[in-house]
Structure formats: structure tokens, C-alpha cells
Amino acid sequence: MSEYGDLVKAKCDAFADRVVKLNDYLLQLESKKEEVRSKMEKRRAIPIFLLSVANICNQLLRAGTSVGANNAEATNAISKQDFRAKSYIALKEARESLYWINLLHRNGYLDDNQYDSIYADADELVRILVARCKKLDSESEK
């Protein structure tokens, strides 16, 4: 893999790791806030008061880890078109991650510092993938 490819992989892996840890942290934090209610709702796998944050976290978990998975698929692409397609999917997933991060922040699940930190990582990943996709587009026009 090239030096640039190694950089992209490292960024994707680091972002996925952060998303997994954030998911666990937020679910743990929210469940502790409502321990009394959760004891009353033991029959449900996910207590009602956790459904919103659990669903948003799940969406971020899926999108945030998909960036790296699609980057890995691009790395092992069978053609330039396949590499380009997987790179664009990775970009779309990174942008979707920004949406879910914003939603968590707007609804008070992330404080300003947490938001700024993870948003900056996701935004950097988007910029890296945009640069890659633009380069691939210019190469395909030749």
C-alpha cells in the first residue's frame, strides 16, 4: 500500500475506534442516568428511555465503521472503477457520520468539547476522501 493509502487506512481505523468507544460510552452514560426506570423496565432489551440515543448511536456506529470497511474494499478493488466506487461509498459514509454526530450534539448527548473533537476527526476524514475522489475523477477524465 502507498504512504497515502496507509494514512487513509490509519485515519479510517482511528475514526472507527472512536465511534465504537463513543457508542459504548453514551449508552453506558445514559443508562446510568435512568437506573431507576431501567429497573422497572427489565423486560425490554433496550429500555424505552434509551431508544432514541441507542438508535442514533447505532446509525453512527454503522456509518462510522463502514468508512473503514469501504476503504478496505477499495484497497482490494478489482478495477479502477471499483476503487472509485468504493472510495465514493466511504466518502458518503463519512458524511453520514457527520450528520449523526451533529444530531447527537443538538440533542444534548455530546457536550461541546466531545462534539468538537469527534466532528474534527470526521471532517478531516471527509476532506481526505474528497481529495481522493477528486483525484480519481480527474484521472478518469483523461
Backbone as CSV, one residue per row, in Angstrom:
resi,resn,N_x,N_y,N_z,CA_x,CA_y,CA_z,C_x,C_y,C_z
1,MET,0.851,-1.174,0.000,0.000,0.000,0.000,0.901,1.243,0.000
2,SER,0.416,2.299,-0.613,1.191,3.543,-0.677,1.165,4.262,0.675
3,GLU,2.042,5.243,0.800,2.074,6.042,2.028,0.728,6.739,2.243
4,TYR,0.155,7.261,1.147,-1.156,7.915,1.229,-2.234,6.901,1.632
5,GLY,-2.172,5.709,1.043,-3.135,4.658,1.383,-3.032,4.253,2.837
6,ASP,-1.800,4.203,3.345,-1.593,3.882,4.760,-2.185,4.963,5.661
7,LEU,-2.024,6.232,5.252,-2.581,7.353,6.014,-4.107,7.263,6.063
8,VAL,-4.729,7.012,4.925,-6.195,6.911,4.863,-6.666,5.755,5.742
9,LYS,-6.001,4.606,5.629,-6.377,3.447,6.447,-6.255,3.775,7.935
10,ALA,-5.163,4.410,8.315,-4.960,4.761,9.731,-6.054,5.710,10.223
11,LYS,-6.410,6.695,9.407,-7.471,7.639,9.782,-8.817,6.926,9.897
12,CYS,-9.112,6.043,8.957,-10.374,5.286,8.995,-10.435,4.406,10.235
13,ASP,-9.333,3.721,10.525,-9.297,2.836,11.688,-9.453,3.620,12.988
14,ALA,-8.749,4.740,13.089,-8.826,5.558,14.305,-10.243,6.105,14.498
15,PHE,-10.869,6.528,13.398,-12.231,7.054,13.497,-13.199,5.951,13.916
16,ALA,-13.076,4.775,13.325,-13.951,3.654,13.689,-13.784,3.304,15.164
17,ASP,-12.545,3.293,15.640,-12.300,3.011,17.059,-12.981,4.041,17.953
18,ARG,-12.889,5.309,17.571,-13.530,6.370,18.359,-15.046,6.209,18.374
19,VAL,-15.609,5.858,17.231,-17.063,5.690,17.129,-17.530,4.534,18.016
20,VAL,-16.799,3.433,18.000,-17.160,2.286,18.843,-17.120,2.681,20.317
21,LYS,-16.054,3.367,20.714,-15.919,3.780,22.118,-16.977,4.809,22.496
22,LEU,-17.284,5.721,21.586,-18.328,6.712,21.856,-19.673,6.033,22.025
23,ASN,-19.972,5.075,21.179,-21.222,4.325,21.267,-21.357,3.694,22.653
24,ASP,-20.330,2.975,23.086,-20.374,2.314,24.389,-20.497,3.328,25.523
25,TYR,-19.737,4.409,25.417,-19.748,5.452,26.448,-21.136,6.091,26.574
26,LEU,-21.717,6.494,25.458,-23.018,7.169,25.517,-24.111,6.255,26.041
27,LEU,-24.124,5.009,25.615,-25.151,4.081,26.096,-24.980,3.803,27.586
28,GLN,-23.745,3.670,28.016,-23.484,3.458,29.434,-23.888,4.682,30.256
29,LEU,-23.505,5.857,29.773,-23.819,7.109,30.460,-25.324,7.314,30.580
30,GLU,-26.034,7.140,29.487,-27.486,7.354,29.509,-28.200,6.310,30.359
31,SER,-27.720,5.075,30.347,-28.389,4.051,31.155,-28.187,4.304,32.648
32,LYS,-27.036,4.873,33.016,-26.796,5.199,34.426,-27.685,6.344,34.896
33,LYS,-27.977,7.283,33.998,-28.836,8.411,34.360,-30.228,7.948,34.747
34,GLU,-30.645,6.845,34.184,-32.018,6.386,34.362,-32.088,5.004,35.007
35,GLU,-31.216,4.745,35.975,-31.171,3.423,36.591,-32.494,3.009,37.214
36,VAL,-33.192,3.939,37.821,-34.467,3.600,38.466,-35.468,3.123,37.423
37,ARG,-35.574,3.863,36.315,-36.509,3.460,35.265,-36.104,2.135,34.636
38,SER,-34.805,1.909,34.469,-34.389,0.664,33.825,-34.733,-0.542,34.687
39,LYS,-34.699,-0.379,36.000,-35.067,-1.488,36.884,-36.540,-1.832,36.711
40,MET,-37.348,-0.814,36.417,-38.780,-1.039,36.236,-39.075,-1.645,34.865
41,GLU,-38.166,-1.517,33.914,-38.417,-1.965,32.546,-37.505,-3.122,32.155
42,LYS,-37.177,-4.004,33.076,-36.218,-5.077,32.812,-36.664,-6.012,31.699
43,ARG,-37.934,-6.054,31.367,-38.419,-6.968,30.331,-37.961,-6.578,28.934
44,ARG,-37.657,-5.328,28.714,-37.231,-4.852,27.395,-35.718,-4.988,27.246
45,ALA,-35.276,-5.370,26.057,-33.837,-5.447,25.799,-33.224,-4.051,25.885
46,ILE,-33.890,-3.076,25.289,-33.453,-1.682,25.381,-34.596,-0.903,26.010
47,PRO,-34.366,-0.353,27.204,-35.437,0.414,27.854,-35.903,1.572,26.966
48,ILE,-37.155,1.924,27.093,-37.755,2.958,26.248,-36.971,4.262,26.300
49,PHE,-36.486,4.650,27.473,-35.791,5.929,27.573,-34.454,5.919,26.840
50,LEU,-33.967,4.754,26.456,-32.703,4.668,25.720,-32.893,4.496,24.218
51,LEU,-34.116,4.334,23.768,-34.331,4.043,22.351,-33.770,5.121,21.426
52,SER,-33.995,6.382,21.741,-33.508,7.451,20.862,-32.000,7.443,20.759
53,VAL,-31.326,7.510,21.896,-29.865,7.559,21.853,-29.297,6.250,21.301
54,ALA,-29.923,5.123,21.613,-29.431,3.840,21.102,-29.546,3.781,19.584
55,ASN,-30.659,4.267,19.051,-30.837,4.249,17.598,-29.880,5.204,16.890
56,ILE,-29.691,6.389,17.444,-28.758,7.345,16.839,-27.335,6.791,16.919
57,CYS,-26.984,6.256,18.077,-25.651,5.671,18.236,-25.438,4.512,17.259
58,ASN,-26.470,3.708,17.076,-26.355,2.589,16.139,-26.128,3.092,14.712
59,GLN,-26.825,4.146,14.336,-26.634,4.713,12.997,-25.202,5.237,12.836
60,LEU,-24.700,5.929,13.856,-23.324,6.428,13.805,-22.345,5.258,13.788
61,LEU,-22.613,4.240,14.579,-21.755,3.061,14.615,-21.678,2.405,13.239
62,ARG,-22.815,2.280,12.590,-22.848,1.648,11.259,-22.117,2.508,10.227
63,ALA,-22.397,3.808,10.210,-21.763,4.691,9.227,-20.270,4.852,9.510
64,GLY,-19.927,5.076,10.776,-18.535,5.343,11.135,-17.610,4.173,10.906
65,THR,-18.103,2.959,11.121,-17.272,1.781,10.870,-17.299,1.394,9.399
66,SER,-18.333,1.788,8.697,-18.444,1.490,7.265,-17.415,2.261,6.439
67,VAL,-16.985,3.411,6.934,-15.965,4.192,6.225,-14.727,3.323,6.031
68,GLY,-14.252,2.738,7.101,-13.062,1.889,7.036,-13.287,0.623,6.241
69,ALA,-14.472,0.037,6.378,-14.769,-1.186,5.628,-14.759,-0.915,4.126
70,ASN,-15.357,0.186,3.718,-15.371,0.521,2.292,-13.996,0.940,1.797
71,ASN,-13.216,1.577,2.662,-11.840,1.903,2.285,-11.041,0.618,2.084
72,ALA,-11.254,-0.367,2.952,-10.568,-1.657,2.805,-10.977,-2.339,1.500
73,GLU,-12.252,-2.268,1.177,-12.712,-2.840,-0.089,-12.100,-2.101,-1.272
74,ALA,-11.979,-0.786,-1.169,-11.360,-0.009,-2.246,-9.906,-0.430,-2.421
75,THR,-9.231,-0.644,-1.323,-7.824,-1.052,-1.373,-7.662,-2.372,-2.123
76,ASN,-8.649,-3.228,-2.030,-8.597,-4.533,-2.696,-9.491,-4.584,-3.925
77,ALA,-9.736,-3.438,-4.526,-10.632,-3.358,-5.679,-10.081,-4.152,-6.855
78,ILE,-11.009,-4.617,-7.686,-10.596,-5.409,-8.847,-10.378,-4.560,-10.095
79,SER,-10.774,-3.297,-10.010,-10.569,-2.395,-11.149,-10.524,-0.959,-10.641
80,LYS,-10.130,-0.049,-11.512,-10.122,1.369,-11.133,-11.534,1.866,-10.853
81,GLN,-12.503,1.379,-11.632,-13.899,1.775,-11.409,-14.390,1.282,-10.050
82,ASP,-13.999,0.068,-9.692,-14.381,-0.488,-8.393,-13.732,0.322,-7.266
83,PHE,-12.465,0.683,-7.427,-11.760,1.501,-6.443,-12.478,2.838,-6.272
84,ARG,-12.847,3.445,-7.386,-13.543,4.739,-7.363,-14.899,4.611,-6.664
85,ALA,-15.655,3.577,-7.013,-16.986,3.381,-6.422,-16.889,3.177,-4.913
86,LYS,-15.965,2.346,-4.471,-15.817,2.092,-3.031,-15.319,3.345,-2.305
87,SER,-14.455,4.123,-2.962,-13.975,5.369,-2.360,-15.129,6.343,-2.160
88,TYR,-16.021,6.417,-3.139,-17.184,7.302,-3.007,-18.136,6.821,-1.913
89,ILE,-18.284,5.518,-1.773,-19.142,4.997,-0.703,-18.529,5.338,0.658
90,ALA,-17.206,5.194,0.783,-16.530,5.564,2.030,-16.774,7.047,2.339
91,LEU,-16.693,7.887,1.315,-16.953,9.323,1.493,-18.386,9.570,1.950
92,LYS,-19.339,8.902,1.314,-20.740,9.069,1.711,-20.964,8.658,3.165
93,GLU,-20.332,7.580,3.574,-20.479,7.118,4.960,-19.832,8.097,5.937
94,ALA,-18.709,8.690,5.549,-18.062,9.693,6.414,-18.966,10.917,6.564
95,ARG,-19.583,11.335,5.460,-20.501,12.480,5.544,-21.737,12.140,6.368
96,GLU,-22.216,10.908,6.242,-23.356,10.491,7.057,-22.980,10.512,8.539
97,SER,-21.758,10.133,8.838,-21.281,10.169,10.226,-21.362,11.585,10.790
98,LEU,-21.010,12.578,9.963,-21.115,13.969,10.408,-22.554,14.304,10.801
99,TYR,-23.502,13.813,10.021,-24.910,14.060,10.329,-25.277,13.501,11.706
100,TRP,-24.899,12.257,11.976,-25.265,11.629,13.247,-24.542,12.292,14.413
101,ILE,-23.307,12.716,14.203,-22.569,13.433,15.250,-23.282,14.746,15.573
102,ASN,-23.706,15.465,14.530,-24.468,16.706,14.743,-25.755,16.446,15.508
103,LEU,-26.453,15.389,15.150,-27.715,15.063,15.804,-27.502,14.740,17.289
104,LEU,-26.462,13.985,17.593,-26.157,13.690,18.998,-25.861,14.969,19.771
105,HIS,-25.147,15.880,19.149,-24.809,17.147,19.813,-26.045,18.025,20.004
106,ARG,-26.838,18.172,18.946,-28.043,19.014,19.034,-29.000,18.537,20.113
107,ASN,-29.003,17.241,20.375,-29.932,16.687,21.355,-29.308,16.482,22.726
108,GLY,-28.127,17.044,22.917,-27.512,17.067,24.238,-26.796,15.801,24.670
109,TYR,-26.578,14.870,23.762,-25.866,13.646,24.127,-24.347,13.837,24.091
110,LEU,-23.885,14.821,23.315,-22.467,15.175,23.267,-22.316,16.604,23.749
111,ASP,-21.356,16.842,24.650,-21.097,18.222,25.042,-20.242,18.887,23.948
112,ASP,-20.005,20.174,24.082,-19.293,20.916,23.041,-17.887,20.368,22.787
113,ASN,-17.167,20.017,23.847,-15.803,19.501,23.672,-15.792,18.150,22.968
114,GLN,-16.694,17.249,23.374,-16.782,15.942,22.729,-17.140,16.112,21.256
115,TYR,-18.120,16.974,21.014,-18.571,17.226,19.655,-17.440,17.779,18.791
116,ASP,-16.767,18.824,19.280,-15.691,19.447,18.504,-14.612,18.435,18.145
117,SER,-14.278,17.584,19.081,-13.211,16.614,18.875,-13.567,15.566,17.817
118,ILE,-14.702,14.904,17.996,-15.047,13.829,17.052,-15.493,14.398,15.706
119,TYR,-16.116,15.579,15.731,-16.504,16.212,14.468,-15.255,16.561,13.654
120,ALA,-14.225,17.054,14.315,-12.984,17.405,13.619,-12.361,16.165,12.979
121,ASP,-12.387,15.037,13.676,-11.851,13.797,13.101,-12.649,13.364,11.874
122,ALA,-13.968,13.410,11.994,-14.820,13.005,10.866,-14.658,13.956,9.695
123,ASP,-14.578,15.251,9.989,-14.424,16.246,8.930,-13.084,16.079,8.215
124,GLU,-12.037,15.784,8.958,-10.725,15.542,8.343,-10.797,14.333,7.416
125,LEU,-11.480,13.290,7.857,-11.646,12.097,7.034,-12.427,12.428,5.764
126,VAL,-13.467,13.236,5.891,-14.232,13.661,4.708,-13.322,14.403,3.740
127,ARG,-12.520,15.321,4.251,-11.639,16.106,3.367,-10.613,15.220,2.657
128,ILE,-10.079,14.245,3.372,-9.124,13.310,2.764,-9.797,12.513,1.649
129,LEU,-11.001,12.024,1.933,-11.711,11.215,0.942,-12.194,12.056,-0.240
130,VAL,-12.579,13.307,0.007,-12.949,14.212,-1.090,-11.757,14.412,-2.009
131,ALA,-10.588,14.645,-1.423,-9.377,14.837,-2.228,-9.094,13.593,-3.073
132,ARG,-9.247,12.412,-2.464,-9.033,11.177,-3.210,-10.030,11.058,-4.364
133,CYS,-11.292,11.317,-4.080,-12.327,11.175,-5.108,-12.138,12.187,-6.235
134,LYS,-11.752,13.411,-5.894,-11.485,14.415,-6.933,-10.324,13.972,-7.810
135,LYS,-9.297,13.429,-7.208,-8.147,12.936,-7.969,-8.582,11.792,-8.893
136,LEU,-9.394,10.890,-8.376,-9.879,9.774,-9.196,-10.738,10.277,-10.352
137,ASP,-11.562,11.297,-10.080,-12.385,11.880,-11.149,-11.520,12.504,-12.234
138,SER,-10.489,13.243,-11.823,-9.630,13.892,-12.823,-8.848,12.859,-13.627
139,GLU,-8.465,11.765,-12.996,-7.751,10.707,-13.719,-8.662,9.988,-14.709
140,SER,-9.939,9.862,-14.348,-10.869,9.143,-15.248,-11.253,9.990,-16.450
141,GLU,-11.072,11.316,-16.340,-11.389,12.221,-17.467,-10.310,12.199,-18.528
142,LYS,-9.139,11.705,-18.179,-8.016,11.707,-19.121,-8.153,10.636,-20.165
